[in-house]
Amino acid sequence: MKLNPLPIILFAGLAGSIALAARQADRPNIVFFLADDLGYMDIGANNRNTFYETPNIDGLARRGMRFTQGYAASPVCSPTRASIMTGKYPVRTGVTDYIGENRPGRLLPAPNADHLPLEEITLAERLRDAGYATFFAGKWHLGGGDYSPNAQGFGPGLTSGAGPKGSVQFWFPQSDVPAPAPPDDPKTTDRIANEAVRFIAAHADKPFFAYLPFLAVHTPIQARRDLVEKYERKKASAPPAAWGRERQREVRLVQNHATYAAMVEQLDTAIGRVLAALDRTGLTGRTIVVFTSDNGGLSTSEGHPTSNSPLRAGKGWPYEGGIREPWIILAPGLTEPGSVCDTPVVSTDFYPTLLALAGLPLFPEQHSDGVSLVPLLKGDRLQRGAPLFWHYPHYGNQGGAPSGAIRDGDWKLIEWYEDGSLEIFNVRDDPGETRNLAVEQPALAKRLHTTLVAWRKSVNAVMPTPNPDFGR
């Protein structure tokens, strides 16, 4: 007697579907908080003397792992955002400056792409294809129109808002719930949190990836009036303002800006509301949480609202104040609460780390410049096998000039492209980069510079060129 194979095939298919659904249900959720222009020294977990109040972010650090040498892949926003989404250094994506600007100086800056290429398979796409629901609300700044987050693994149905100079940067889910009034939420901080809380409640039974790139604490410096008044009172007993210089720019050395402090508190409160939503839905124990910033605090221009001291300079500069970020990862059941990691890590590492934590295969042909940080989260050593690199062939409006950098062990070399001058610092002994050792360490300077140049050639880095009209 011949058996009908159809019931067997159907049963096998049903069993496979059940097994797939079970595997998906077991996968952890991911919430990724990205602050905008928040400095390393702005949170209490990194700076016990900070003027600002960040109890929710500090609480996250007590529950997870805090990285003391976590870096952004660029000193400005769009390139770092590209590195998070792709796992690649910004130079490989063509986005090497913030989208919408490319000013000349003594040099003509390298070309800068106005969008993240669709050929890149983003972290969101990889997670979505593995069964994750994806969520986005906030600042994209990686292209509009055909290059919006709707085309890069989020959405569909996200609607846009106009950013500075008319560029489309901000995207939110369609909603019939009115957004908070602008005077109460001038940076859309509460709106982002509101949408995230709704999303979490609606997706408690399916793994999700919620990416929350806040506009806070970027300029213009705006916050709720009651919070500003609170910090105006606090400012009365704070140290008076103090200033240094970074080339031709003044740099703030003391944190006491009341409106900026109010922005930080509103951001911290919004993060706390999202974390509370995880608690209410019983998802805290199986949700990975990441917190970082896209570049250092703004200390040398546009009101100089914060200080990164003792780190040098800030946003737009290759010094530690411009690229060292607050970095926290909470991986329940894996990371010892309150642990601290001093290993240098960079924003390209988020992509493979989150894939590994989600139990998904790594995708090295995509996240070619990132490594999984799971060994560090377990308390083990990391075998990266290469230094960290930066390439910023542009003039920033914060005073920085075209430059490149390499971090190899405790040593960091900066090359200024205008004149080829080199600076070397031991950033473990001298995190403020106060002592340039290039003259004292010529052999080291040569080795690091040779490695940096070889890396630029390997990634086909486009360099700035002489400006024939400079000085005319």
N, C-alpha and C positions, 0 to 999 in steps of 0.2 A: 504494500500500500504506500502510495506516494503522499507525503505530507505537503500541505499547502504552505509555501514559504512566506506568504504575505503576513500572517499573524506574527511569525517570528521576527520578520523585518520591522514590523510596526512596534513590537515589544522592545526590540533592541533600540530602535529610534527613541521610543519613549524613555527607556532606561537611560540612554545617553543624555537626553534633554534634562531628566531629573538630576543626573550627576552634575551636568554643567550648571544647572540652577543652584545646586547645593554648593558647588565650588564658588560661584559668584556671591552667594549669600554669606559665605564665610570670609570673604575678602574685607579688609578694613576700609572704612571711609577715610577720606582725606580732606582736610580743611587747610587752605593755604592763605595766610594773611600776608599781604605785601603792603608795607607802608611806603609813602612817597617822600623822599628827602629826610627821613628820620635818621639821626646820627647815632653812632655806637654809644656815645655818652649820654644820650637822652633818656634812657630807661634806668630805673632804679637797680635792676639786676646787675647792670654793668657799672653803675656809678652811684654809690650810696649818698653822694652829696648833690645829686641832680636837683635842680630847681623844680622839675616837673614831677607829676604824680602818676605812676603807672602800675597800680596794684594788680590789675588783671594780667598784664604782660609779665610782671614779676612773679605772679603766682604760677603762670605757665612755665617759667624757668625753674621754679621749685619742683614742678612735677615732671619735667623733661630734662633734656641735655642742653646746656648753654655753651655755645662755641665762642671762645674769646678771640679767635682769629679767623672769623668767617668773613669772606670777601664778596663784594659784587664784582662782576666781570667788567664793569665800566664805571667811571666816575659820574656818569649821567644816566638818565632813566631808560630810554628806548633800547639801547644795546643790552642792558642788564635784563630787561624784560624778554628780549629775544633769547638770551642765554638760558633763562629759566624754561621757556617754552621748547627750546630745541636741544639743550644739553651741549651746545657748541659755543665756542668763543664767538663774540659778536662779529669779528672780522670775517668769519666763514659765511655769515648770513648777509653781509653787505650793509648791515645796520650798525654803524660805528659811532654815530652821534644821535642826539635826540632828533626825532623826525620833525622836520619843519624848519631847520636852521642849518646853515653851513657858511659861516662868516669867514672872510679872508683876513689876513694879517700880513706879517712879513712873508709868510708862506701862503700858497693857495691850498686850502684843505683838500683832503681826498674826497672823492664822491661819496655821497651817503644815500642809501636806498630809502625810499619813502614808504616802504612796507616790508613786512616779513614775507619772504617768498612762499607761495603755496606748495612748492615742492618739499618744504620742510614738514616732516611728520611730527606734529607737536605732542607734548606730553598729554594734552587733553584728548587728542585724537587717539593716541595709544590706549588711554584708559577707557575712552568711550567704546572703542572696538572690542575691549575686553569685558564689556557689559556694564560699565559705570555710567550712571547718570552724571552729566556735567553741568556745572552752574558757573555763571559769570555775572558780576555786577561791579562796575567801577571804571577805572582808567585802563584802557588798552594800549594806546599810543604805539601800535605796530601796524597801522594802516586802516583806512576806511573803505567803504564800498565793497568791492570784491575781496578785500583783504581784512575784513572785520573779524571779530571773534566768531561770528556765525560761520565763517569759512574755515576756522582753525580748530574745530572740535567742540565748540560751545554752541548754545542755542539748539535749534533755530529760533528765530523770532525776537532776538535781542534788538532793541531800538536804540538809536544813537542820539547823542547830544553834541552840540558844537563846543569845541575847546578854544584855547587861545588862538588868535589870528584865524579863526574859522575852521581850524583843523578838527576833524572828527576823532575824538579821543575816548569819549565816555559812552558806555553801553549798559543797558539795564533790561531786565525781563519786562515784557509787557504786563501791565498790572492795572486793575481798576481801583487800587488803593491809592489815594492821593499821597504825593510825596510830601515830606515835612516842609513847612514854610522856610524859604531861604534864610530869613534872619535867625532861625533856630538851627539850621543845618546848612551853613554856607558852603561846606566842602562835600556835601552829599554823604557824609559819614554815617548818619543815622539811616538814610535811605538804603545804603548798601547793607547795613546790618538787618534792617527790616526785611528786605528781600531774602537774605540768607536764612533768617529764622523761619520764614514761611517755607522755603525750599527744604530745609532740614525736616520740618514737621511733615511735609508731604512725601518724603523719600526715606522714611525710617526703616522700610523693609527691603531696601535695595542699596548696594554700595554706591557711593557718590563721591565725586571730586568737586569741591566747592572752592573756586579761586576768587579771592576777594582783594583786588588791587585798589586800595583806598587812594583818594586824592590827597587826603591829609598826610603830611603837614606841608604840602607844597604851597608856594605863593599863589595868589595873594593871601596874606596872613589874615585870616578871618575866623571868628568863633562866636559862640553864643555869648550874649552880653553878660549874663549872670556869671559865667565862668571867667570872663575877662576881669570882671570886678573882683572876683575871689583872688585872682593872682595879682591884681594891682595892690590889694591889701598885703599879700604875701611879699611882694617886691619891696615894700617899705623896710623889711628887715633882712633883705638879701644883700649880698656884697654889691658894691657899686660897679658900674660898667667899667671894663678895662679892655684895651685894644692893643694889638700887635700889628705887624705888617707881613704880607706875603707878596713879594715883588711890589707892584704898584697898588696893591689893595690893602685896605684895612681888614683885619680879621678879629672877630669878637672872641674874647678870652673868658667871658663870664656869662653864665646862663641866668638871665633875669627878665626875659621878654614876656610880658604878661599875656599878650594875645597868642603868642606861639604856645605858651604853657597851656592855655585854654584849649587850643587845637589838639595838643597831645592828650589832654584828659578826655576830650570827647572821643578821640580815636580809641583810647584805652577802654572807655566805657562801652563802646560799640563792640569791641572784641570780647569783652566780658559777657555781653548779651548773647553773642553767638555761642560762646562756650557754655553758658547757662542753658541754651536750647539743646545742646548735646546732652546735658545732664537730664533735662526734663524728658527727653525721648529715650533715655537709657542707652545712648550711643557712645558715651564718653570712653568706656572701656575698650571699644573697638574702633576708635577714630584717631588717626594720625593727625597731628597738628603741627604746622610749620609757621614760624613767624620770622620775617626779615624785612629789609628795606632795599630799595633799588639803587641807592647811592648814599653818600655821606650827607651829614647835616649842612645846611646852607649857612656859611659863616663869613663869606668874603664879598657878598653882593646883595642887592635887592632887599635891603633892610637888615642884613646880617642877623637873622632872628635867633640863631642858636650858636653855641660854642661846642666844639669837639675837643677842647683842651683836656688832657695834655696831648692828644693826637693833633697832628699838624694839618692846617688848612681845612678843606671841606669839599663839598660838592664841586665837581668840575676839575679837581686836582688829583694827580696820581699819588699824593701823599696819603698816609693812613686815614686822615680825617675824611678823605674823599671816597675811599673804597672799602674801609673796614666797617662792617655793619653789625647791628644787633642780629643775632642768629640763634634761634631756638628750635629744636625738634622734639616733639613728644611722640614716642612710639610705645603705646601701652604694652606692658608685658615684656618689653625688650630693654628699655632704657631705665637705668637706676634713677629714681627721682632725685632731683637736685644735682645731678652729675655735671661736671665741667670738663670741656675738651679744649686743649690748647693746640691741636693740630691745625695747620692752615687748610681751609676748605674754600670753595668758590661756588658761585651760583650755578655753574654748569653741572654741579654734582646733584642738584635736586632731582633731575629727571631719572637717572638710573637708581638713585636711592629710593624714590617713591615706587618705581616699578618693582624693585626687590622687596620692599616692605609689603606691597600688594600681592606678592607671590606670583608675579608675572615674569616671564623671561626678559633678560636685558636685551637691548637693541643697539649694540655698539656701533653699527654703521650709521646710526642717527646721533646718539648722544656721545659723539666721538671725543669730546673734551671733558666729559664728566666721569666720575667713578662713584660706585655705590659706597655710601658712608655707613652701611650696616655694621661693618666691623667696629667702627668707632662707637656706634650706638650700643654695641654689646660690651664695650670696654676694652676691645682689642686694638691692635695697631693697624694703621692703614698703609697699604703698599701702593702708592700712586705711581712711582717710577718716573715722574717728570716734574719740573718746576711749574709754578703758576705764571701766566703771562697776561699782559694788558697791552692794548694798542688803541690809542686815542689820537688819530691824526687830524685834530680839529682845534679850533679856538672856542673855549667855553665862555659864556657871558659872566662866569664867576671869576675870570682872570687867568685861568689856566691856559697853557699853550700846547701845541701838538707834542705828544710824548709817547713813550713806550716804557714798560716796566717788566721786571721779572722778580719773582720771589722764589728763592732756592734755599731751603732750610731756614736758617735765621737771617739770611742775607737778602737784601732787596736792592736792586739797581734800577735807577730811573735814567732814561736817555731823553734829552730835550732835542726835538728834531730841528729846531731853528738853527742851532749852532753845533749840535753833536755833543754837547757837554754831558758829563756823566756825574751821577751822585750815587753813593753806596752807603747803606745804613744797615746796622745790625738791629733789626726791628724788635728782637726779643729784649735786648739790653737797652735799646733806645727807641721805644715806640713813638716818641715825639719827633723822631728824625731830626735831631738837633746837631748831630755831628757827621758831616760828610767825610767818609773814609776813603774816597777814590784816590787821593794822592798817596795816602799811607799804604794802600793795598792795590798797587798797579796790576799785579798778577791776577788777583781776584777780579778786578774791574775788567781785565781783558777776557777772562774766562766767562764771566756772566754776560758781557756784551756780545761775545761771539755766539753764545747760546741763544740770546735774544734775537740776534740778526738771523741765525739759522732758522729759528722758529718762524720769523716773519716770512722768510722765503718759502718755508714748507706750507704755509697757509695762504700764499699769494697775497700778502698784505699790500694794499695800495697805500703809497706814501704821499704826503703833501709835497708840493713842488714850489720852486721859487716864484714869488709874485712880482712880475716886472713893473707893476704899477705902485708897489709899496714905496712910500716916501715922496711921491710926486705931488 
